[in-house]
């Protein structure tokens, strides 16, 4: 089964938006810009997406006409223009526990030691005792310090509450460079995970100078059982083959779309299971505990990113509805279709498989360098 790319994947105002992405052609991937429903190959102006996003003239720069927007296809479609993840050389970072609900759910995972069957009782206890306090406190504030002291005294403190209300955000590396997947691709969960979920998020895009230049959608696929057993298993919970999707396009900031629109973004999640199961969820960026600009500042505080980076901003979504056995909450099944949408960013669609069965990651940095060398030597790029 493949997905057909159509207008449902696009921002509602896409004819007025400046979009950036990557398209796979016969000779390799190219960075593209989308204007007025047309896709332009920018590879003669910028070899990589990292180069393109560093340019100051994105609103005016001209590229080579490639195709109509609706001629694009996803993996497996015979369109000749396969839509890829819209990033290439950027580091892939993620911020965790940036919403109150996600903080509570992480504490539940920790206390249940990854056992979904124990989660419901722990959830009720935590909601009753700390839910309201976490929702109202500003991370790093004096009120947050007083809440921390009270929770420690009550024996309810957790490392997850530290990053939820303490001065330092959780920022980690989600995936290797070039390992993210785009619209229509199969996303992977570990085959030995029995408690997992999607994490629908806004992803901000930062250039080599540390400027936030746009935003897109992402699925920060999460294994609740692994991370719940130990926070030291975060790498196994987060970084697996096909475990990070981004797209369909980066919406670049301009006079019609800015960081303030990211702060106001509303996200919808829809999961359709192969057995007829359906789940919907909603996440509002207005409820984030830490401002996106502050999360980017913390990511940059003692690190440099010469090729830029992207940052998943975290999620409000915490699936607690039972899917099969009562009290076990939600977990994925192979074949689930996950759709993440926001009106001004479009819709990111992926199907769930296991990381073992997903297409293996083979196109790395060396292969990209070879593509660029061949392209540079070709007469049309001379």
C-alpha positions as CSV (number, residue, x, y, z in Angstrom):
1,X,0.0,0.0,0.0
2,X,1.2,3.5,-0.9
3,X,-0.2,6.9,-0.1
4,X,-1.3,9.3,-2.8
5,X,0.1,12.8,-2.3
6,X,-2.7,15.3,-2.6
7,X,-3.9,18.6,-1.2
8,X,-4.7,17.1,2.1
9,X,-1.0,17.0,2.8
10,X,-0.6,20.7,2.3
11,X,-1.2,23.8,4.4
12,X,-4.6,25.2,3.9
13,X,-3.0,28.4,2.6
14,X,-0.3,26.7,0.6
15,X,-0.7,29.0,-2.4
16,X,0.5,31.8,-0.1
17,X,3.2,29.9,1.7
18,X,6.9,29.5,0.9
19,X,7.7,25.8,1.4
20,X,11.1,24.0,1.3
21,X,11.7,20.3,1.0
22,X,13.7,17.5,-0.7
23,X,12.7,15.4,-3.7
24,X,14.4,12.2,-4.8
25,X,15.3,12.3,-8.6
26,X,17.0,9.6,-10.6
27,X,20.4,11.0,-9.8
28,X,19.8,11.6,-6.1
29,X,18.0,14.0,-3.7
30,X,17.6,17.7,-4.5
31,X,16.5,20.6,-2.3
32,X,13.4,22.3,-3.6
33,X,11.3,25.4,-3.0
34,X,7.5,25.5,-3.6
35,X,5.8,28.6,-4.7
36,X,2.3,29.0,-6.2
37,X,1.8,25.3,-6.5
38,X,5.0,24.7,-8.5
39,X,8.1,22.8,-7.3
40,X,11.5,24.3,-8.2
41,X,14.8,22.4,-8.1
42,X,17.3,24.5,-6.2
43,X,20.3,22.2,-6.5
44,X,22.2,24.7,-8.8
45,X,21.8,27.4,-6.2
46,X,22.3,25.3,-3.1
47,X,23.8,21.8,-3.0
48,X,22.0,20.8,0.2
49,X,19.0,21.8,2.3
50,X,21.5,23.1,4.9
51,X,23.0,25.4,2.2
52,X,19.6,26.5,1.0
53,X,18.3,27.5,4.5
54,X,21.4,29.6,5.1
55,X,20.5,31.9,2.2
56,X,19.1,35.4,2.8
57,X,17.1,35.6,-0.4
58,X,14.8,32.6,-0.2
59,X,11.7,34.8,-1.0
60,X,13.3,35.9,-4.3
61,X,15.8,33.2,-5.4
62,X,14.9,31.4,-8.6
63,X,15.3,27.7,-9.3
64,X,14.7,25.3,-12.2
65,X,11.0,24.3,-12.7
66,X,10.7,20.6,-11.7
67,X,7.0,19.7,-11.5
68,X,3.6,20.6,-10.3
69,X,3.1,20.2,-6.6
70,X,0.5,17.4,-7.1
71,X,2.9,15.4,-9.3
72,X,4.9,14.5,-6.2
73,X,4.7,11.0,-4.7
74,X,5.6,9.1,-1.7
75,X,7.9,6.1,-1.3
76,X,6.8,3.3,-3.6
77,X,4.8,5.5,-6.0
78,X,5.9,5.7,-9.6
79,X,5.8,9.4,-9.9
80,X,9.5,10.1,-10.6
81,X,9.4,12.8,-7.9
82,X,9.5,11.1,-4.5
83,X,9.0,13.4,-1.5
84,X,11.7,12.9,1.2
85,X,12.2,14.2,4.7
86,X,12.8,18.0,4.2
87,X,16.2,18.0,6.0
88,X,19.6,16.6,5.2
89,X,22.7,17.7,7.0
90,X,21.0,19.2,10.0
91,X,21.4,17.5,13.4
92,X,18.1,16.1,14.7
93,X,17.4,17.2,18.2
94,X,14.3,16.8,20.4
95,X,13.0,18.4,23.6
96,X,11.1,16.2,26.0
97,X,8.7,16.7,28.9
98,X,7.7,20.2,27.7
99,X,4.0,19.8,28.5
100,X,2.4,19.0,31.9
101,X,0.7,15.9,30.6
102,X,3.9,14.5,29.2
103,X,5.6,15.1,32.5
104,X,3.0,13.1,34.4
105,X,3.1,10.3,31.8
106,X,6.9,10.1,32.1
107,X,6.6,9.7,35.8
108,X,4.0,7.0,35.3
109,X,6.4,5.1,33.0
110,X,9.2,5.4,35.5
111,X,7.1,4.2,38.5
112,X,5.4,1.4,36.5
113,X,8.9,0.3,35.3
114,X,7.6,0.0,31.8
115,X,4.6,-2.1,32.7
116,X,1.5,-0.7,31.0
117,X,-0.8,-2.7,33.3
118,X,0.2,-0.7,36.4
119,X,-0.2,2.7,34.8
120,X,-3.8,3.5,35.5
121,X,-3.6,3.5,39.3
122,X,-0.3,5.5,39.3
123,X,-1.8,8.0,36.9
124,X,-4.8,8.7,39.1
125,X,-2.6,9.2,42.2
126,X,-0.2,11.6,40.4
127,X,-3.0,13.6,38.8
128,X,-4.7,14.1,42.2
129,X,-1.5,15.2,43.9
130,X,0.6,17.1,41.4
131,X,-1.3,17.6,38.1
132,X,-2.6,21.1,38.8
133,X,0.7,22.3,40.3
134,X,2.7,21.3,37.3
135,X,0.3,22.9,34.9
136,X,0.4,26.3,36.6
137,X,4.1,26.7,37.4
138,X,6.7,28.4,35.3
139,X,9.8,26.1,34.8
140,X,12.8,27.4,36.7
141,X,10.8,29.9,38.8
142,X,10.7,30.3,42.5
143,X,7.2,28.7,42.5
144,X,8.7,25.7,40.7
145,X,11.5,25.5,43.3
146,X,8.8,25.5,46.1
147,X,6.8,22.8,44.3
148,X,9.9,20.7,43.9
149,X,10.6,21.0,47.7
150,X,7.0,20.0,48.5
151,X,7.2,17.0,46.1
152,X,10.5,15.8,47.5
153,X,9.1,16.0,51.1
154,X,6.0,14.0,49.9
155,X,8.3,11.3,48.3
156,X,6.9,12.1,44.8
157,X,10.0,13.6,43.2
158,X,11.2,12.3,39.8
159,X,13.9,13.0,37.3
160,X,11.1,13.8,34.8
161,X,9.7,16.4,37.1
162,X,13.2,18.0,37.2
163,X,13.2,18.6,33.5
164,X,9.5,19.6,33.5
165,X,9.7,22.4,36.1
166,X,13.5,22.9,36.7
167,X,15.7,25.4,35.0
168,X,17.2,23.0,32.4
169,X,15.1,21.6,29.6
170,X,15.6,18.0,28.4
171,X,17.3,18.2,24.9
172,X,18.6,15.1,23.3
173,X,19.7,13.8,19.9
174,X,16.8,12.0,18.3
175,X,18.4,10.5,15.1
176,X,21.6,10.5,13.1
177,X,22.1,13.0,10.2
178,X,20.1,11.8,7.1
179,X,18.2,9.2,9.0
180,X,14.8,10.9,9.2
181,X,11.9,9.8,7.0
182,X,9.3,11.9,5.2
183,X,5.7,11.9,4.2
184,X,4.3,8.5,3.2
185,X,7.2,6.4,4.5
186,X,6.9,3.5,6.9
187,X,8.0,4.4,10.5
188,X,9.5,1.8,12.8
189,X,9.0,0.7,16.4
190,X,11.3,-1.9,17.9
191,X,10.1,-5.4,17.4
192,X,10.7,-6.2,21.1
193,X,8.6,-3.2,22.4
194,X,5.1,-3.9,23.8
195,X,4.2,-0.4,24.9
196,X,4.7,2.5,22.5
197,X,3.1,5.5,20.9
198,X,3.4,8.3,18.3
199,X,4.4,11.7,19.5
200,X,2.9,14.4,17.2
201,X,5.1,17.5,17.4
202,X,6.0,20.8,15.8
203,X,9.6,20.8,14.7
204,X,11.4,24.1,14.3
205,X,14.3,24.5,11.8
206,X,17.4,26.4,12.8
207,X,20.1,27.5,10.4
208,X,23.9,27.5,10.9
209,X,23.7,31.0,12.6
210,X,21.2,29.8,15.2
211,X,18.2,31.5,13.6
212,X,14.8,29.8,13.6
213,X,13.9,30.0,9.9
214,X,10.8,27.8,9.7
215,X,8.7,24.9,11.1
216,X,7.3,21.6,10.1
217,X,5.6,18.5,11.6
218,X,7.2,15.5,13.2
219,X,6.6,12.1,14.8
220,X,9.0,11.5,17.6
221,X,8.2,7.7,17.8
222,X,8.4,6.7,21.5
223,X,8.8,3.4,23.3
224,X,7.2,3.8,26.7
225,X,8.3,0.4,28.0
226,X,12.0,0.9,27.3
227,X,12.3,4.4,28.8
228,X,10.0,3.4,31.7
229,X,12.4,0.7,32.7
230,X,15.3,3.2,32.9
231,X,15.9,6.7,31.7
232,X,19.3,5.4,30.6
233,X,17.5,3.5,27.9
234,X,16.4,6.7,26.2
235,X,18.7,6.0,23.3
236,X,17.0,2.6,22.6
237,X,13.6,4.2,23.2
238,X,14.1,7.0,20.7
239,X,16.8,6.2,18.1
240,X,16.0,3.2,16.0
241,X,15.7,2.5,12.3
242,X,12.8,4.5,10.8
243,X,11.9,6.0,14.2
244,X,11.8,9.7,13.3
245,X,9.6,11.3,10.6
246,X,9.5,14.9,9.5
247,X,7.4,16.7,6.9
248,X,5.9,17.0,4.5
249,X,7.6,20.4,4.0
250,X,9.3,23.1,6.0
251,X,7.2,26.2,6.1
252,X,9.6,29.1,5.9
253,X,9.1,32.2,8.0
254,X,7.9,35.3,6.1
255,X,5.4,38.1,6.6
256,X,2.5,35.6,6.5
257,X,4.0,33.0,8.9
258,X,6.3,33.5,11.9
259,X,7.4,32.0,15.2
260,X,4.2,33.5,16.8
261,X,2.2,31.2,14.5
262,X,4.2,28.3,15.8
263,X,3.3,29.3,19.4
264,X,-0.4,29.3,18.4
265,X,-0.3,26.1,16.4
266,X,-3.0,23.4,17.0
267,X,-2.1,19.8,16.1
268,X,-4.5,16.9,15.4
269,X,-3.6,13.2,15.6
270,X,-5.4,10.4,14.0
271,X,-4.5,6.7,14.2
272,X,-6.3,4.1,12.1
273,X,-5.6,0.5,13.0
274,X,-5.7,-2.5,10.6
275,X,-8.5,-4.0,12.8
276,X,-10.7,-0.9,12.4
277,X,-9.5,0.8,15.6
278,X,-9.5,4.6,15.5
279,X,-8.0,7.1,17.9
280,X,-7.9,10.9,17.7
281,X,-6.0,13.4,19.8
282,X,-5.4,17.1,19.9
283,X,-2.4,19.1,21.1
284,X,-2.1,22.9,21.5
285,X,1.2,24.7,21.4
286,X,-0.4,27.3,23.7
287,X,0.0,24.8,26.6
288,X,3.7,24.2,26.2
289,X,5.7,24.9,29.4
290,X,8.8,26.4,27.7
291,X,8.7,28.8,24.8
292,X,10.2,27.4,21.5
293,X,12.8,30.2,21.4
294,X,13.9,29.2,24.9
295,X,14.3,25.6,23.9
296,X,16.4,26.6,20.9
297,X,18.5,28.9,23.2
298,X,19.2,26.0,25.5
299,X,20.1,23.7,22.6
300,X,22.6,26.3,21.5
301,X,23.9,27.4,24.9
302,X,27.1,25.4,24.8
303,X,27.1,23.8,21.4
304,X,27.5,24.8,17.7
305,X,25.7,23.4,14.7
306,X,27.6,24.4,11.5
307,X,25.0,22.7,9.3
308,X,22.0,23.8,11.4
309,X,19.6,21.6,13.4
310,X,16.0,20.8,13.8
311,X,14.3,20.6,17.2
312,X,11.2,18.5,18.0
313,X,9.4,20.7,20.6
314,X,7.6,18.0,22.6
315,X,4.0,16.8,22.7
316,X,0.9,17.3,24.8
317,X,-0.5,14.0,23.5
318,X,-0.5,11.1,25.9
319,X,-2.6,8.1,24.7
320,X,-4.3,6.5,27.7
321,X,-7.3,5.0,26.0
322,X,-7.3,1.2,26.2
323,X,-6.9,-0.5,22.9
324,X,-7.0,-4.2,23.8
325,X,-6.8,-5.3,27.4
326,X,-8.5,-3.1,30.0
327,X,-6.0,-0.9,31.9
328,X,-3.1,-1.4,29.4
329,X,-3.7,1.9,27.5
330,X,-2.6,2.4,23.9
331,X,0.1,0.7,22.0
332,X,0.8,0.5,18.3
333,X,0.1,-2.4,16.0
334,X,1.9,-3.0,12.7
335,X,-0.2,-1.4,10.0
336,X,-1.4,1.6,12.0
337,X,-1.7,4.7,9.8
338,X,-0.6,7.8,11.8
339,X,-1.7,11.2,10.5
340,X,-0.4,14.4,12.2
341,X,-1.9,17.7,10.9
342,X,-1.9,21.4,11.6
343,X,-3.8,23.8,9.3
344,X,-0.8,26.0,8.4
345,X,1.8,23.2,8.3
346,X,-0.1,20.4,6.4
347,X,-0.4,16.7,7.2
348,X,2.3,14.2,7.9
349,X,1.2,10.6,7.2
350,X,3.1,7.4,8.0
351,X,2.4,3.7,8.4
352,X,3.8,1.8,11.3
353,X,6.0,-1.3,10.9
354,X,8.9,-2.6,13.0
355,X,12.3,-1.1,12.8
356,X,13.6,-4.5,11.6
357,X,11.0,-4.7,8.8
358,X,11.3,-1.0,7.7
359,X,13.5,-0.2,4.8
360,X,17.1,-0.2,6.0
361,X,18.9,3.1,6.2
362,X,21.6,3.1,3.6
363,X,21.9,6.6,2.3
364,X,24.4,8.3,4.6
365,X,26.7,11.3,4.4
366,X,29.3,9.6,2.2
367,X,26.7,8.6,-0.3
368,X,25.3,12.2,-0.4
369,X,28.9,13.5,-1.0
370,X,29.2,11.1,-3.9
371,X,25.9,12.3,-5.4
372,X,27.1,15.9,-5.1
373,X,30.4,15.2,-6.7
374,X,28.8,13.5,-9.7
375,X,26.3,16.3,-10.0
376,X,29.0,19.0,-9.8
377,X,30.8,17.2,-12.7
378,X,27.7,17.0,-14.9
379,X,27.5,19.7,-17.7
380,X,24.1,21.1,-16.5
381,X,25.6,21.8,-13.1
382,X,29.0,23.1,-14.4
